[in-house]
Amino acid sequence: MESFDPKPMLTKLAGKSIGETRFKYVMEPDRLKKVRVVVVNDANGQQRTKLYPLQVGFKKYGQSGIEVSDWFPHLGGCIDDIAVIRSMWTTDDNHGAQVQFHSGRHMLDPRVPTIGAWVNYGLGTLNENLPQFIGMGPRYFDRSDGHYLGPAYDEVKLKIDPKNPLDYARPEGDITSAEQLLGFGLVNRLNRLSQKNYPNDAALEARIKSYELAYRMQTSVPGVVNFDTETEATKKLYGFDQKETKPFGQQLLAARRFAERGVRFIQIMHGSGAAGAWDQHSNLKAKHSELAMQVDRPVAGLLKDLKSRGMLDETLVVFATEFGRTPGSQGSNGRDHHPYGFSVWMAGGGLKGGIAHGTTDEIGFHTEENPHYVTDVHATLLHQLGLEADRMEVPGHKRLEADFGHIIKDIIA
């Protein structure tokens, strides 16, 4: 509601209780029952009934005239390349929703593979010297991805540091490349001997692959996160000239460079904190203004860079969140978690641009037109990558219908 789905009614009714307004129906028990509570009576994840005004203005951008928050002016300039989905919902009212957005499963359910793991599993590798699933930035709660697919399908966590981009990849001691290769060869032979005795040990197979890949990555990864070959104009596009935007800009430029080299799935989290810096239960206006500035220019730079290089048509960018924020205030100047209706956007990869799909009600409480559970984003992403979501299944692990999701056909070009 303060990013890509303006709700002026909140400002008009500011200070009133939802029950005093014509929108009191949004609080009916039947409309709230799909949320599954993990921590009963938790301080957060509650309904806040005193309506809180919008904390930011909106402008129309591009030929499409889609309204975008003043916190995201650079992304507003890219809106004709973006498909905004304004009707997302989930079922977790707390930060397990992060797990749910990636896997489709609630925190109370067994852990299952994430969308990154399924893409890795379904498509395989384009570059034997790089991991096919990369993660950058903070990550909370469940830090695994492969689960029953095996640890070989977990993300590989990287840092923007050419000298040490991957933890534990380089030996601590001062040894030569020849000595290191000798050690790798010995470890590999021992692992292969063990594999004969334990042919179905997924962890052992993952360990063998990780050692082999780690050795190759020692020379391939540092060059990708070294930006010396990039022009100053490109670096400026990503915000390298501004201390607030440079850290995230570096991650996004690295993402483009990894994508150029065939990495299938790149996952970047922004905002460190107890459960993520964007979790503004108080001081929302001040903090979201600051955080939006950190991401707006770099993300817009990524879209422009991909487009100028002819990569946007075959690269799919997803800008998403775990859930939305409540129409009502928490305390005097914050908003609580809100799973019933929120926005994400997708761009490139054969999708339409300049489209706003789906709606929430006038105060941004519930989805109304074209509601989409989080796995609908997964299904759409897989479809655009040439995979069928309902075929992403392995023997012995029956998936639920909700795990597969439904393709959001209206945003496909």
C-alpha positions as CSV (number, residue, x, y, z in Angstrom):
1,M,0.0,0.0,0.0
2,E,3.0,2.3,0.3
3,S,4.9,0.8,-2.6
4,F,2.9,-0.3,-5.6
5,D,-0.7,-0.3,-4.6
6,P,-1.9,3.1,-3.4
7,K,-4.8,3.3,-1.0
8,P,-5.9,6.9,-0.5
9,M,-8.9,5.7,1.5
10,L,-6.5,5.1,4.4
11,T,-5.7,8.7,4.5
12,K,-9.3,9.7,4.2
13,L,-10.3,7.5,7.1
14,A,-7.2,7.9,9.2
15,G,-7.8,7.6,12.9
16,K,-11.1,5.7,12.6
17,S,-11.5,2.2,13.7
18,I,-12.3,-0.3,10.9
19,G,-15.5,-1.2,12.7
20,E,-16.7,2.4,12.4
21,T,-16.4,2.3,8.6
22,R,-18.2,0.6,5.7
23,F,-15.2,-1.8,5.6
24,K,-16.0,-3.5,8.9
25,Y,-16.8,-6.6,6.9
26,V,-13.0,-7.2,6.4
27,M,-12.8,-8.3,10.0
28,E,-15.5,-11.0,9.7
29,P,-14.1,-14.4,11.1
30,D,-14.7,-16.2,7.8
31,R,-12.4,-13.8,6.1
32,L,-9.6,-14.2,8.6
33,K,-9.7,-17.9,9.1
34,K,-7.1,-18.9,6.4
35,V,-4.2,-17.7,8.6
36,R,-2.5,-20.3,10.7
37,V,-1.0,-18.8,13.8
38,V,2.4,-20.1,15.0
39,V,2.8,-18.2,18.2
40,V,-0.6,-17.5,19.9
41,N,-0.8,-14.0,21.4
42,D,2.5,-13.0,20.0
43,A,3.2,-9.3,20.3
44,N,3.3,-9.0,16.5
45,G,1.2,-10.5,13.8
46,Q,-2.0,-9.1,15.2
47,Q,-4.9,-7.2,13.5
48,R,-4.6,-3.4,14.0
49,T,-7.9,-1.7,13.7
50,K,-7.1,2.0,13.9
51,L,-6.6,3.0,10.3
52,Y,-3.2,4.7,9.6
53,P,-2.8,7.2,6.8
54,L,-0.4,6.6,3.9
55,Q,3.1,7.8,4.8
56,V,4.2,8.5,1.3
57,G,2.8,10.0,-1.9
58,F,2.3,8.3,-5.3
59,K,2.9,9.4,-8.9
60,K,1.9,7.9,-12.3
61,Y,4.7,6.7,-14.4
62,G,5.3,5.7,-18.0
63,Q,2.9,5.1,-20.8
64,S,1.0,2.7,-18.6
65,G,0.3,5.4,-16.0
66,I,0.7,2.9,-13.1
67,E,1.1,4.6,-9.8
68,V,4.3,4.0,-7.8
69,S,5.3,5.3,-4.4
70,D,7.6,8.3,-4.1
71,W,9.9,6.0,-2.2
72,F,10.6,4.2,-5.6
73,P,11.1,6.9,-8.2
74,H,13.7,5.0,-10.2
75,L,11.6,1.9,-10.3
76,G,8.7,4.1,-11.4
77,G,10.8,5.0,-14.4
78,C,10.9,1.3,-15.3
79,I,7.3,0.6,-14.8
80,D,6.5,-0.1,-18.4
81,D,8.8,-3.1,-18.1
82,I,7.2,-4.4,-14.9
83,A,4.2,-6.5,-14.1
84,V,2.9,-5.6,-10.7
85,I,0.8,-8.2,-8.9
86,R,-1.4,-6.5,-6.3
87,S,-3.3,-9.5,-5.1
88,M,-0.9,-11.8,-3.3
89,W,-1.8,-13.6,0.0
90,T,-0.2,-16.1,2.3
91,T,-1.2,-17.9,5.5
92,D,1.6,-17.1,8.0
93,D,1.2,-14.0,10.1
94,N,4.8,-14.1,11.3
95,H,8.2,-14.3,9.8
96,G,7.8,-18.0,8.9
97,A,6.2,-16.4,5.9
98,Q,9.7,-16.0,4.5
99,V,10.0,-19.8,4.4
100,Q,6.5,-20.0,2.9
101,F,7.2,-17.6,0.1
102,H,10.2,-19.7,-1.0
103,S,8.7,-23.2,-0.5
104,G,4.9,-22.7,-0.4
105,R,4.7,-24.4,3.0
106,H,3.7,-22.9,6.3
107,M,6.2,-23.1,9.2
108,L,4.0,-25.6,10.9
109,D,4.4,-28.0,8.0
110,P,7.4,-30.3,7.2
111,R,10.2,-28.6,5.3
112,V,10.2,-29.0,1.6
113,P,12.4,-27.8,-1.3
114,T,12.3,-24.2,-2.2
115,I,11.7,-22.6,-5.6
116,G,15.5,-22.1,-6.0
117,A,16.1,-25.8,-5.4
118,W,13.4,-26.9,-7.9
119,V,14.9,-24.6,-10.6
120,N,18.3,-26.1,-9.9
121,Y,16.9,-29.6,-10.0
122,G,14.8,-29.1,-13.1
123,L,17.3,-27.2,-15.3
124,G,20.7,-28.5,-14.3
125,T,23.9,-26.6,-15.0
126,L,25.1,-24.3,-17.8
127,N,28.5,-23.7,-16.2
128,E,30.4,-26.4,-14.4
129,N,32.6,-23.8,-12.7
130,L,29.8,-22.0,-10.9
131,P,27.0,-23.0,-8.6
132,Q,23.6,-23.0,-10.1
133,F,21.8,-21.5,-7.1
134,I,23.5,-18.5,-5.4
135,G,22.4,-16.5,-2.4
136,M,23.6,-13.1,-1.2
137,G,22.6,-11.0,1.8
138,P,21.0,-12.0,5.1
139,R,18.7,-15.0,5.5
140,Y,16.6,-16.1,8.5
141,F,14.8,-19.2,9.8
142,D,15.2,-22.1,7.4
143,R,18.5,-21.7,5.6
144,S,18.3,-25.0,3.7
145,D,16.7,-25.4,0.2
146,G,17.1,-28.9,-1.1
147,H,15.6,-30.8,1.9
148,Y,14.4,-34.2,0.4
149,L,16.1,-33.4,-2.9
150,G,19.3,-33.4,-1.0
151,P,21.8,-30.7,0.1
152,A,23.3,-30.5,-3.4
153,Y,20.4,-28.3,-4.2
154,D,20.9,-25.8,-1.4
155,E,21.9,-22.2,-2.2
156,V,25.6,-21.4,-2.2
157,K,26.1,-18.3,-0.1
158,L,28.5,-15.7,-1.6
159,K,29.9,-12.3,-0.6
160,I,31.0,-9.4,-2.7
161,D,34.7,-9.8,-1.8
162,P,37.1,-10.9,-4.6
163,K,39.6,-12.1,-2.0
164,N,37.1,-14.2,-0.1
165,P,33.7,-14.5,-1.8
166,L,32.9,-17.9,-0.5
167,D,33.5,-19.0,3.1
168,Y,35.9,-21.9,3.7
169,A,36.6,-22.2,-0.1
170,R,40.3,-21.5,0.3
171,P,42.8,-23.3,2.5
172,E,43.9,-21.4,5.5
173,G,47.5,-22.5,5.2
174,D,50.1,-21.4,2.7
175,I,50.1,-24.2,0.2
176,T,50.7,-24.3,-3.6
177,S,48.0,-25.1,-6.2
178,A,49.7,-28.4,-6.9
179,E,49.6,-29.4,-3.3
180,Q,46.0,-28.4,-3.0
181,L,45.1,-30.4,-6.1
182,L,46.9,-33.4,-4.6
183,G,44.8,-33.1,-1.5
184,F,41.5,-32.8,-3.4
185,G,42.4,-35.9,-5.4
186,L,43.0,-37.9,-2.2
187,V,39.7,-36.7,-0.6
188,N,37.9,-37.5,-3.8
189,R,39.3,-41.0,-4.0
190,L,38.3,-41.7,-0.4
191,N,34.8,-40.3,-0.9
192,R,34.4,-42.5,-4.0
193,L,35.4,-45.5,-2.0
194,S,32.8,-44.7,0.6
195,Q,30.2,-44.1,-2.2
196,K,30.6,-47.8,-3.2
197,N,29.5,-48.9,0.3
198,Y,26.8,-46.2,0.6
199,P,25.4,-45.6,-3.0
200,N,22.2,-44.0,-1.8
201,D,23.8,-41.5,0.6
202,A,22.6,-38.1,-0.7
203,A,24.7,-36.2,1.8
204,L,27.9,-38.0,0.6
205,E,27.0,-37.3,-3.0
206,A,26.4,-33.6,-2.2
207,R,29.7,-33.5,-0.4
208,I,31.6,-34.9,-3.3
209,K,30.0,-32.4,-5.7
210,S,30.6,-29.5,-3.3
211,Y,34.3,-30.3,-3.0
212,E,34.7,-30.5,-6.8
213,L,32.7,-27.3,-7.3
214,A,34.5,-25.5,-4.5
215,Y,37.9,-26.2,-6.2
216,R,36.7,-24.9,-9.5
217,M,35.0,-21.9,-7.9
218,Q,38.3,-20.7,-6.4
219,T,39.3,-19.4,-9.7
220,S,35.9,-18.6,-11.3
221,V,34.0,-16.8,-8.6
222,P,36.5,-14.0,-7.7
223,G,36.6,-12.8,-11.2
224,V,32.8,-12.5,-11.3
225,V,32.7,-10.3,-8.2
226,N,35.6,-8.2,-9.3
227,F,34.1,-5.2,-11.1
228,D,37.3,-3.7,-12.5
229,T,36.2,-4.5,-16.1
230,E,32.9,-2.7,-15.7
231,T,32.6,0.9,-17.0
232,E,32.1,3.8,-14.6
233,A,28.8,4.4,-16.3
234,T,27.6,0.9,-15.5
235,K,28.8,1.2,-11.9
236,K,27.0,4.5,-11.5
237,L,23.8,3.0,-12.9
238,Y,23.8,0.6,-10.0
239,G,24.5,3.4,-7.4
240,F,28.2,2.8,-6.8
241,D,28.7,6.5,-6.4
242,Q,26.5,6.8,-3.4
243,K,27.3,5.1,0.0
244,E,23.6,4.3,0.7
245,T,23.1,2.4,-2.6
246,K,26.6,0.9,-3.3
247,P,26.3,-2.3,-1.1
248,F,23.1,-3.5,-2.7
249,G,24.2,-2.2,-6.1
250,Q,27.3,-4.4,-5.9
251,Q,25.2,-7.5,-5.2
252,L,22.9,-6.7,-8.2
253,L,25.8,-6.1,-10.5
254,A,27.3,-9.4,-9.4
255,A,23.9,-11.0,-10.1
256,R,24.0,-9.7,-13.7
257,R,27.5,-11.0,-14.1
258,F,26.6,-14.4,-12.7
259,A,23.5,-14.6,-15.0
260,E,25.7,-13.8,-18.0
261,R,27.8,-16.8,-17.1
262,G,24.9,-19.2,-16.9
263,V,23.9,-19.2,-13.2
264,R,20.3,-20.3,-13.1
265,F,18.9,-18.9,-9.8
266,I,20.2,-15.9,-7.9
267,Q,18.5,-15.0,-4.6
268,I,19.3,-11.7,-2.9
269,M,18.0,-10.6,0.5
270,H,18.1,-7.0,1.6
271,G,18.1,-5.6,5.1
272,S,19.8,-7.1,8.1
273,G,18.0,-7.1,11.4
274,A,16.2,-9.4,13.9
275,A,13.8,-10.6,11.2
276,G,14.8,-8.2,8.4
277,A,15.2,-4.5,8.5
278,W,11.9,-3.9,6.7
279,D,9.9,-5.1,9.6
280,Q,8.8,-1.7,10.8
281,H,6.5,-2.1,13.8
282,S,7.4,1.5,14.6
283,N,9.1,4.5,12.9
284,L,7.8,3.2,9.5
285,K,8.1,6.4,7.5
286,A,11.7,7.1,8.6
287,K,13.0,3.6,8.1
288,H,11.2,2.7,4.9
289,S,12.3,6.0,3.4
290,E,15.9,5.0,4.2
291,L,15.6,1.4,3.1
292,A,13.7,2.1,-0.1
293,M,16.5,4.5,-1.1
294,Q,19.0,1.7,-0.7
295,V,17.3,-0.6,-3.2
296,D,15.4,1.7,-5.6
297,R,18.2,2.9,-7.7
298,P,20.2,-0.4,-7.8
299,V,17.1,-2.5,-8.8
300,A,16.2,0.0,-11.5
301,G,19.8,0.0,-12.7
302,L,19.7,-3.8,-13.0
303,L,16.5,-3.7,-15.1
304,K,18.0,-1.0,-17.4
305,D,21.3,-2.8,-17.6
306,L,19.7,-6.1,-18.5
307,K,17.5,-4.4,-21.1
308,S,20.4,-2.6,-22.7
309,R,22.4,-5.8,-23.1
310,G,19.4,-7.7,-24.6
311,M,19.2,-9.9,-21.5
312,L,15.9,-8.9,-20.0
313,D,13.9,-11.0,-22.4
314,E,15.5,-14.1,-21.1
315,T,16.1,-13.1,-17.4
316,L,13.2,-13.0,-15.0
317,V,13.4,-10.6,-12.1
318,V,11.2,-11.0,-9.1
319,F,10.9,-8.3,-6.4
320,A,9.0,-9.7,-3.5
321,T,8.3,-9.7,0.2
322,E,7.1,-12.2,2.9
323,F,3.8,-10.4,3.5
324,G,2.4,-6.9,3.5
325,R,1.7,-4.4,6.3
326,T,-1.5,-3.7,8.1
327,P,-3.8,-0.9,7.1
328,G,-4.1,-0.1,10.8
329,S,-1.3,1.3,12.9
330,Q,0.8,-0.5,15.4
331,G,1.6,1.9,18.2
332,S,1.8,5.5,17.0
333,N,3.8,5.2,13.8
334,G,4.2,1.5,12.6
335,R,2.4,-1.2,10.8
336,D,2.1,-4.9,11.8
337,H,2.5,-8.0,9.6
338,H,-0.3,-8.5,7.1
339,P,-0.7,-11.8,5.1
340,Y,-4.2,-11.2,3.6
341,G,-3.2,-8.9,0.7
342,F,0.1,-7.5,-0.6
343,S,2.0,-6.7,-3.8
344,V,5.1,-8.1,-5.6
345,W,6.3,-7.5,-9.1
346,M,8.0,-9.5,-11.9
347,A,9.9,-8.2,-14.9
348,G,11.5,-9.7,-18.0
349,G,11.5,-13.3,-19.0
350,G,8.7,-13.1,-21.5
351,L,6.3,-11.3,-19.2
352,K,4.2,-8.2,-20.0
353,G,5.4,-4.8,-18.8
354,G,3.3,-1.9,-17.8
355,I,0.6,-4.0,-16.2
356,A,-1.1,-4.0,-12.8
357,H,-2.7,-7.3,-12.2
358,G,-5.2,-8.1,-9.4
359,T,-6.6,-5.9,-6.7
360,T,-7.1,-5.6,-2.9
361,D,-10.0,-3.7,-1.3
362,E,-9.9,0.0,-0.8
363,I,-8.1,-0.1,2.5
364,G,-5.6,-2.8,1.3
365,F,-6.9,-5.5,3.7
366,H,-8.0,-8.5,1.5
367,T,-7.4,-9.5,-2.0
368,E,-10.4,-9.1,-4.3
369,E,-9.8,-9.6,-8.0
370,N,-7.4,-12.4,-9.1
371,P,-6.1,-13.5,-5.7
372,H,-2.8,-15.4,-5.9
373,Y,-1.2,-17.6,-3.3
374,V,2.6,-17.3,-3.2
375,T,3.2,-20.5,-5.2
376,D,1.5,-18.9,-8.2
377,V,4.7,-16.8,-8.5
378,H,6.6,-20.1,-8.5
379,A,4.4,-21.7,-11.2
380,T,4.8,-18.6,-13.4
381,L,8.5,-18.5,-13.0
382,L,8.9,-22.2,-13.8
383,H,6.6,-21.9,-16.8
384,Q,8.7,-19.1,-18.2
385,L,11.9,-21.2,-17.7
386,G,10.4,-24.0,-19.7
387,L,9.4,-26.2,-16.7
388,E,6.0,-27.5,-15.6
389,A,5.3,-27.0,-11.9
390,D,3.1,-30.0,-11.6
391,R,6.0,-32.2,-12.9
392,M,8.3,-31.0,-10.2
393,E,7.9,-34.1,-8.0
394,V,10.1,-37.0,-7.0
395,P,9.1,-40.6,-5.9
396,G,8.2,-41.0,-2.2
397,H,7.4,-37.3,-1.7
398,K,3.8,-36.5,-2.7
399,R,3.3,-32.7,-3.0
400,L,0.1,-30.8,-2.3
401,E,-1.9,-29.1,-5.0
402,A,-1.0,-25.7,-3.4
403,D,2.7,-26.5,-3.7
404,F,2.5,-26.4,-7.5
405,G,0.5,-23.1,-7.8
406,H,-1.2,-21.7,-10.9
407,I,0.4,-19.8,-13.7
408,I,-0.5,-16.1,-13.7
409,K,-1.5,-16.1,-17.4
410,D,-2.6,-12.5,-17.5
411,I,0.9,-11.2,-17.1
412,I,2.5,-13.4,-19.8
413,A,3.2,-11.7,-23.1
